[in-house]
Amino acid sequence: MSKYQSINPYNNEEFASFENPTSQQIDEALNLADRLYHKWRYEMPASRAEILKKIATALREHEAEMAKMMTLEMGKLLSESQEEVELCANICDYYAEKGPAMLEPTDSPSSLGKAYYLKQATGVVLACEPWNFPLYQVIRVFAPNFIVGNPIILKHAHNVPSSAALIAKIIKRAGAPEGSLLNLYPSYDQLATIIQDPRIQGVALTGSERGGMAVAEEAGKNLKKSTMELGGNDAFIVLDDADPQVLRNVLNDARTYNDGQVCTSSKRIIVVKSRYDEVLHELKNIFANLKPGDPLDSATTLPPMNSQRAKEKLAKQVETATSHGAKVFYQYPEIDQEGAFFRPMILTDIKKDNPVYDTELFGPVAEVFAVEDEDEAIQLANDSSYGLGSSVIGQDIKHAQEVAAQIETGMTVINGRWITSGELPFGGVKKSGYGRELSELGMMAFVNEHLVIDVTKNNE
């Protein structure tokens, strides 16, 4: 598939489509971005901070337009789209305020001489981004690299091309120099050609394991540094001392935020036996009270999935799970809507030999596991080829921290579900990828730590 289409998953109607660029258009975009990189090489990061603040302001000013477009294209609740825009404005503000200081030279004490390292831009970065958070996924790569001085070529998901165009327009109109973020709609063959181009110096991808493998292979073959933020099969561990009200509050949207289409959402809910029935019935109550409808309607709490294709894939995975012994504890009643609605469900009794045991279910399906004790909970949490996020629910915070430290994952939230903010590093281990985005760690992903050492005294 090479065509980029805007299809409203609420009614399955196409409202825009975009063709692949010509070779000349790709070359012009790469030239423009590369020229800007060479200009920025001679400017201080602080010179870009004020522009990034203006971009944050522009995002807030265009919140209604941006939020509506995201909801129309991929179906998330309008309130969640609005939250996403505000989060992205905050990320821009964070790097505008903190970024220049983070990029100051750092001393590296040595007996050989006065040593320090500079933090310098490396060049144009290709950002390959997914549909589930159309703005956030772009901004968390764009904002830090803008301050660093690395222009971005954006290849967004095939089903959110109108959001991609709007993001580029808002950033340009806010005063970003031409070439700061250039949006292209390449085919997969064209994408490989772009990665191979010497004007591209890094590749940042958020997406599926399959997409990550293909892009990482192409980047590796061409000796391009890459960061990969891939899928997750996140563990949500409920300890026996979990506060009932905290547990209820966290479960409320742990598996339904963005209709469960979040890399870091709580996909495997691992519960000590003493709390198992409680968790099952809390989840059932939460799911049963959802209200399907138009995601633009504030009364809706259950939106469609991002596409008919995604709905069918999830249905097939659930069928595989149940045909191999998983039990359906609960499933939402039939939804009389023509859109890509999936009936939220709770699966139990998923054994190790079930094909979905080590698979990411991307949608409103909760997998609930009963364990004898927390040692078994930790073992089950780590028995996964993924390691992106996790949660630990328990009243004894010191003990919860000890449990968290034993989980093989990139992120753990205690007494909460997944969370993100500009100052917090985001990323995983194992097949969930490598590298970090956001925070100072993410800012350094495509930075040259350029060592300078003065050994004059040694040669006098």
C-alpha positions as CSV (number, residue, x, y, z in Angstrom):
1,M,0.0,0.0,0.0
2,S,1.5,3.3,-1.0
3,K,-1.5,5.6,-1.2
4,Y,-2.1,7.8,1.9
5,Q,-5.9,8.1,2.7
6,S,-7.9,9.9,5.4
7,I,-10.8,7.6,6.2
8,N,-13.1,8.4,9.1
9,P,-13.3,5.2,11.1
10,Y,-16.7,6.3,12.6
11,N,-18.4,5.9,9.2
12,N,-15.6,4.4,7.0
13,E,-15.8,7.4,4.6
14,E,-12.7,8.7,2.8
15,F,-12.4,12.5,2.9
16,A,-8.9,13.0,1.5
17,S,-6.1,11.2,-0.2
18,F,-2.5,11.9,-1.1
19,E,-0.2,10.6,-3.8
20,N,3.5,9.6,-3.3
21,P,6.0,12.3,-4.0
22,T,8.1,12.4,-7.2
23,S,11.8,11.7,-7.0
24,Q,12.4,15.4,-7.6
25,Q,10.1,16.4,-4.7
26,I,12.0,14.1,-2.4
27,D,15.4,15.5,-3.6
28,E,14.2,19.1,-3.1
29,A,13.0,18.3,0.5
30,L,16.3,16.6,1.4
31,N,18.2,19.6,-0.1
32,L,16.1,22.1,1.8
33,A,16.5,20.3,5.1
34,D,20.2,19.7,4.6
35,R,20.9,23.4,3.8
36,L,19.1,24.4,7.0
37,Y,21.2,21.9,9.0
38,H,24.4,23.5,7.7
39,K,23.0,27.0,8.5
40,W,22.0,25.9,12.0
41,R,25.5,24.5,12.6
42,Y,26.7,28.1,13.1
43,E,23.9,29.2,15.3
44,M,23.4,28.7,19.0
45,P,20.5,26.4,20.3
46,A,19.1,29.4,22.2
47,S,18.5,31.2,18.9
48,R,15.8,28.6,18.2
49,A,14.2,28.6,21.6
50,E,11.9,31.6,21.0
51,I,10.6,30.0,17.7
52,L,9.8,26.8,19.6
53,K,7.9,28.8,22.1
54,K,5.9,30.3,19.2
55,I,5.2,26.8,18.0
56,A,3.8,25.9,21.4
57,T,1.6,28.9,21.3
58,A,0.5,28.1,17.7
59,L,-0.4,24.5,18.8
60,R,-2.7,25.9,21.5
61,E,-4.2,28.5,19.2
62,H,-5.0,25.7,16.7
63,E,-6.1,23.1,19.3
64,A,-9.6,22.9,18.0
65,E,-8.6,22.4,14.4
66,M,-5.8,19.9,15.2
67,A,-7.8,17.9,17.7
68,K,-10.8,17.6,15.3
69,M,-8.5,16.4,12.5
70,M,-7.0,13.7,14.6
71,T,-10.4,12.5,15.7
72,L,-11.7,12.4,12.2
73,E,-8.7,10.5,10.9
74,M,-8.1,7.9,13.5
75,G,-11.2,7.9,15.7
76,K,-9.9,8.9,19.2
77,L,-12.3,10.8,21.5
78,L,-12.2,14.5,20.9
79,S,-11.3,15.1,24.6
80,E,-8.3,12.8,24.2
81,S,-7.2,14.7,21.0
82,Q,-7.4,18.0,22.9
83,E,-5.3,16.6,25.7
84,E,-2.7,15.5,23.1
85,V,-2.4,19.0,21.7
86,E,-1.8,20.5,25.1
87,L,0.7,17.8,25.9
88,C,2.6,18.6,22.7
89,A,2.6,22.3,23.4
90,N,4.0,21.6,26.9
91,I,6.8,19.5,25.3
92,C,7.7,22.4,23.0
93,D,7.8,24.7,26.0
94,Y,9.9,22.3,28.0
95,Y,12.6,22.1,25.3
96,A,12.5,25.9,24.6
97,E,13.1,26.5,28.3
98,K,15.5,23.7,29.2
99,G,17.1,22.6,25.9
100,P,19.8,25.3,25.5
101,A,21.3,24.6,28.9
102,M,21.3,20.9,28.3
103,L,23.3,21.5,25.2
104,E,26.1,23.4,27.0
105,P,29.6,21.8,26.8
106,T,30.2,19.3,29.6
107,D,33.6,19.0,31.3
108,S,35.3,15.6,31.2
109,P,38.0,15.8,33.9
110,S,41.3,14.2,32.8
111,S,44.9,14.1,33.9
112,L,45.9,14.4,30.3
113,G,44.7,18.0,29.9
114,K,41.6,20.2,30.0
115,A,38.9,18.2,28.4
116,Y,35.2,18.8,27.6
117,Y,32.7,17.6,25.0
118,L,30.5,19.7,22.8
119,K,27.0,18.6,22.0
120,Q,26.5,19.2,18.3
121,A,23.8,18.5,15.7
122,T,24.5,15.6,13.4
123,G,22.1,16.3,10.4
124,V,18.7,15.6,9.0
125,V,16.7,13.0,10.9
126,L,14.0,10.9,9.2
127,A,11.0,10.4,11.5
128,C,8.7,7.5,10.7
129,E,5.6,7.9,13.0
130,P,2.4,5.9,13.7
131,W,-1.2,6.9,13.7
132,N,-2.2,6.3,17.4
133,F,-1.0,9.7,18.6
134,P,-0.7,11.7,15.3
135,L,0.7,14.9,16.9
136,Y,2.5,13.6,20.0
137,Q,4.6,11.1,18.1
138,V,5.8,13.8,15.8
139,I,6.5,16.5,18.4
140,R,8.4,14.2,20.7
141,V,11.0,13.8,17.9
142,F,10.6,17.3,16.4
143,A,10.9,19.5,19.5
144,P,14.2,18.2,20.9
145,N,15.8,17.9,17.5
146,F,14.7,21.5,16.6
147,I,16.6,22.8,19.6
148,V,19.6,20.6,18.8
149,G,19.6,21.8,15.1
150,N,18.6,18.6,13.3
151,P,15.8,19.2,10.7
152,I,13.1,16.6,10.4
153,I,11.8,14.8,7.3
154,L,8.4,13.3,8.4
155,K,7.0,10.1,7.0
156,H,3.7,9.7,8.9
157,A,1.3,6.7,8.9
158,H,-0.8,6.0,5.8
159,N,-4.1,6.7,7.6
160,V,-3.3,10.1,9.1
161,P,-1.9,12.1,6.1
162,S,-4.2,15.1,6.8
163,S,-2.9,15.4,10.3
164,A,0.6,15.3,9.0
165,A,-0.1,18.1,6.6
166,L,-1.7,20.2,9.3
167,I,1.2,19.7,11.7
168,A,3.7,20.8,9.1
169,K,1.5,23.9,8.3
170,I,1.2,25.0,11.9
171,I,4.9,24.6,12.5
172,K,5.8,26.6,9.4
173,R,3.3,29.4,10.0
174,A,4.6,29.7,13.6
175,G,7.9,30.9,12.2
176,A,10.0,27.8,11.9
177,P,12.6,28.2,9.1
178,E,11.8,26.5,5.8
179,G,13.0,22.9,6.1
180,S,12.6,22.5,9.9
181,L,9.9,19.8,9.4
182,L,9.1,18.6,5.9
183,N,6.2,16.2,5.4
184,L,6.4,13.5,2.7
185,Y,4.2,10.6,1.6
186,P,6.7,8.1,0.3
187,S,6.0,4.5,-0.8
188,Y,8.0,1.8,1.1
189,D,10.5,1.7,-1.8
190,Q,10.9,5.5,-1.7
191,L,11.4,5.3,2.1
192,A,14.3,2.9,1.7
193,T,15.8,5.3,-0.9
194,I,15.5,8.2,1.6
195,I,17.2,6.3,4.4
196,Q,20.1,5.5,2.0
197,D,20.6,9.1,1.1
198,P,23.7,10.6,2.6
199,R,21.8,13.8,3.6
200,I,19.9,11.7,6.2
201,Q,22.0,11.1,9.3
202,G,19.5,9.4,11.6
203,V,16.2,7.6,11.7
204,A,13.6,7.7,14.5
205,L,10.8,5.2,14.3
206,T,7.8,4.6,16.4
207,G,5.6,1.7,15.2
208,S,5.2,-2.0,14.9
209,E,7.9,-4.6,15.5
210,R,7.7,-5.5,11.8
211,G,8.1,-1.9,10.6
212,G,10.9,-1.4,13.1
213,M,12.8,-4.4,11.8
214,A,12.5,-3.2,8.2
215,V,13.6,0.3,8.9
216,A,16.3,-0.6,11.4
217,E,17.8,-3.1,8.8
218,E,17.9,-0.3,6.1
219,A,19.4,2.2,8.6
220,G,22.0,-0.4,9.8
221,K,23.0,-1.3,6.2
222,N,23.7,2.4,5.6
223,L,25.4,3.0,9.0
224,K,22.7,5.4,10.1
225,K,22.0,5.7,13.8
226,S,18.4,4.8,14.7
227,T,16.0,4.8,17.6
228,M,13.2,2.3,17.8
229,E,10.0,2.7,19.9
230,L,8.1,-0.4,19.1
231,G,5.3,-2.5,20.5
232,G,4.5,-3.5,24.1
233,N,2.8,-6.3,26.1
234,D,2.8,-4.3,29.3
235,A,2.4,-5.9,32.7
236,F,0.0,-4.3,35.2
237,I,0.9,-6.0,38.5
238,V,-1.7,-5.9,41.3
239,L,-0.1,-6.7,44.7
240,D,-2.2,-8.0,47.6
241,D,-1.9,-4.7,49.4
242,A,-3.3,-2.6,46.5
243,D,-5.6,0.2,47.8
244,P,-9.1,-0.6,46.4
245,Q,-9.9,3.0,45.5
246,V,-6.5,3.6,43.8
247,L,-6.9,0.3,41.9
248,R,-10.3,1.3,40.8
249,N,-9.1,4.7,39.6
250,V,-6.2,3.3,37.7
251,L,-8.2,0.5,36.1
252,N,-10.7,3.1,34.9
253,D,-8.9,3.8,31.6
254,A,-5.8,1.6,31.8
255,R,-7.1,-0.6,29.0
256,T,-9.5,1.8,27.2
257,Y,-7.6,5.1,26.8
258,N,-7.3,5.7,23.1
259,D,-9.5,2.6,22.8
260,G,-6.7,0.5,24.0
261,Q,-4.5,1.5,21.1
262,V,-1.4,2.6,23.1
263,C,2.0,0.9,23.0
264,T,2.3,1.3,26.7
265,S,-1.2,0.6,27.8
266,S,-1.8,-2.2,30.4
267,K,-2.3,-5.2,28.2
268,R,-1.5,-8.0,30.7
269,I,-3.2,-7.5,34.0
270,I,-1.4,-9.8,36.5
271,V,-3.2,-10.2,39.8
272,V,-2.3,-12.0,43.0
273,K,-5.1,-14.5,43.7
274,S,-6.5,-12.7,46.7
275,R,-7.5,-9.7,44.4
276,Y,-8.3,-11.6,41.2
277,D,-12.1,-11.6,41.4
278,E,-12.1,-8.0,42.5
279,V,-10.1,-6.9,39.4
280,L,-12.3,-9.0,37.0
281,H,-15.5,-7.4,38.3
282,E,-14.0,-3.9,38.4
283,L,-13.0,-4.3,34.7
284,K,-16.3,-5.7,33.8
285,N,-18.1,-2.7,35.4
286,I,-15.8,-0.3,33.6
287,F,-16.3,-1.9,30.2
288,A,-20.1,-2.4,30.7
289,N,-20.6,1.4,31.3
290,L,-18.9,2.6,28.1
291,K,-21.0,4.4,25.6
292,P,-20.3,3.9,21.9
293,G,-20.8,6.7,19.4
294,D,-19.3,9.5,17.4
295,P,-15.9,10.4,18.9
296,L,-16.7,14.1,18.2
297,D,-19.6,13.8,20.7
298,S,-18.6,14.6,24.3
299,A,-21.1,11.9,25.5
300,T,-19.2,9.1,23.7
301,T,-16.8,7.1,25.9
302,L,-16.2,4.2,23.4
303,P,-14.9,5.3,20.0
304,P,-14.2,3.2,17.0
305,M,-10.8,1.7,16.4
306,N,-8.5,3.5,14.0
307,S,-9.6,1.5,11.0
308,Q,-11.7,-1.5,9.8
309,R,-8.4,-3.3,9.1
310,A,-7.3,-2.9,12.7
311,K,-10.6,-4.1,14.0
312,E,-10.5,-7.2,11.8
313,K,-6.9,-8.0,12.9
314,L,-7.8,-7.8,16.6
315,A,-10.9,-10.0,16.0
316,K,-8.7,-12.6,14.4
317,Q,-6.2,-12.5,17.3
318,V,-9.1,-12.9,19.8
319,E,-10.4,-15.9,17.8
320,T,-7.0,-17.5,17.9
321,A,-6.8,-16.9,21.7
322,T,-10.2,-18.5,22.4
323,S,-9.6,-21.4,20.0
324,H,-6.5,-22.2,22.0
325,G,-8.2,-22.3,25.4
326,A,-8.6,-18.6,26.5
327,K,-12.0,-17.9,28.1
328,V,-14.1,-14.8,27.6
329,F,-15.0,-13.5,31.0
330,Y,-17.0,-10.6,29.5
331,Q,-17.7,-9.0,26.2
332,Y,-19.5,-5.7,25.5
333,P,-23.0,-6.2,23.8
334,E,-23.3,-5.9,20.0
335,I,-22.8,-2.3,18.8
336,D,-25.3,-1.2,16.1
337,Q,-22.9,1.2,14.3
338,E,-21.3,0.9,10.9
339,G,-17.9,2.2,12.0
340,A,-14.8,0.3,13.1
341,F,-16.2,-0.5,16.6
342,F,-14.7,-3.4,18.6
343,R,-16.6,-4.7,21.5
344,P,-14.4,-4.4,24.6
345,M,-13.7,-7.8,26.2
346,I,-11.9,-9.5,29.1
347,L,-9.9,-12.7,28.4
348,T,-8.7,-15.1,31.1
349,D,-7.0,-18.5,31.2
350,I,-4.3,-17.6,28.6
351,K,-1.7,-20.3,29.0
352,K,1.9,-20.2,27.8
353,D,1.2,-22.4,24.8
354,N,-1.5,-20.0,23.5
355,P,-0.3,-18.1,20.4
356,V,-1.4,-14.7,21.9
357,Y,0.6,-15.3,25.1
358,D,3.5,-13.3,23.8
359,T,1.6,-11.1,21.3
360,E,0.5,-7.5,21.5
361,L,-3.3,-7.1,21.3
362,F,-3.8,-3.5,20.1
363,G,-7.3,-2.5,21.2
364,P,-9.8,-2.7,24.0
365,V,-9.0,-6.3,25.2
366,A,-7.9,-6.9,28.7
367,E,-5.9,-10.1,29.4
368,V,-6.2,-11.0,33.1
369,F,-3.8,-13.5,34.7
370,A,-4.1,-15.0,38.3
371,V,-0.8,-15.7,40.1
372,E,0.0,-17.3,43.5
373,D,2.3,-14.5,44.7
374,E,4.4,-11.5,43.6
375,D,7.3,-13.7,42.6
376,E,5.2,-15.4,40.1
377,A,3.8,-12.0,39.0
378,I,7.3,-10.8,38.3
379,Q,8.2,-14.0,36.5
380,L,5.1,-13.7,34.3
381,A,5.8,-10.0,33.6
382,N,9.3,-10.8,32.4
383,D,8.2,-13.8,30.3
384,S,7.7,-11.6,27.3
385,S,9.7,-10.7,24.2
386,Y,8.6,-7.1,24.9
387,G,9.7,-4.6,27.6
388,L,8.2,-1.2,27.1
389,G,6.1,-0.1,30.1
390,S,4.5,-1.5,33.2
391,S,2.5,-0.7,36.3
392,V,2.8,-1.8,40.0
393,I,-0.2,-1.2,42.2
394,G,0.5,-1.5,46.0
395,Q,0.3,0.6,49.2
396,D,3.7,-0.2,50.5
397,I,5.6,2.2,48.2
398,K,9.1,1.0,49.1
399,H,8.1,-2.6,48.4
400,A,6.4,-1.5,45.1
401,Q,9.6,0.1,44.1
402,E,11.5,-3.2,44.8
403,V,9.0,-5.0,42.6
404,A,9.4,-2.4,39.9
405,A,13.1,-2.8,39.9
406,Q,12.8,-6.5,39.0
407,I,10.7,-5.9,35.9
408,E,12.5,-6.1,32.5
409,T,11.1,-2.9,31.0
410,G,11.9,0.6,30.0
411,M,9.3,2.3,32.2
412,T,7.3,1.5,35.4
413,V,4.6,3.6,37.0
414,I,3.7,2.9,40.6
415,N,0.0,3.3,41.4
416,G,-0.8,4.6,38.0
417,R,-1.1,3.6,34.3
418,W,1.2,4.7,31.5
419,I,2.3,8.4,31.7
420,T,4.4,10.7,29.5
421,S,5.8,14.2,29.8
422,G,8.6,16.3,28.2
423,E,10.9,15.8,31.1
424,L,10.5,12.0,31.3
425,P,12.4,9.6,29.1
426,F,10.3,7.2,27.0
427,G,11.5,3.9,25.6
428,G,11.9,0.2,26.1
429,V,14.1,-2.9,25.9
430,K,14.0,-6.3,24.1
431,K,11.6,-6.2,21.1
432,S,10.1,-3.0,22.3
433,G,13.1,-1.2,20.8
434,Y,16.1,0.8,21.8
435,G,17.0,4.4,22.5
436,R,15.0,7.0,24.3
437,E,12.8,9.9,23.3
438,L,11.9,13.0,25.5
439,S,13.8,14.3,28.5
440,E,17.6,15.0,28.2
441,L,18.2,11.4,27.3
442,G,15.9,11.7,24.2
443,M,17.5,15.0,23.2
444,M,20.9,13.3,23.0
445,A,19.7,10.6,20.6
446,F,21.1,12.3,17.5
447,V,23.8,14.5,19.0
448,N,27.5,14.3,18.4
449,E,29.4,14.3,21.7
450,H,32.4,16.1,20.3
451,L,35.5,15.7,22.5
452,V,37.9,18.7,22.8
453,I,41.0,18.2,24.9
454,D,43.8,20.8,25.4
455,V,47.1,19.1,26.0
456,T,49.3,22.2,25.4
457,K,51.0,21.9,28.8
458,N,52.0,18.3,28.1
459,N,54.0,19.5,25.0
460,E,55.7,22.6,26.4
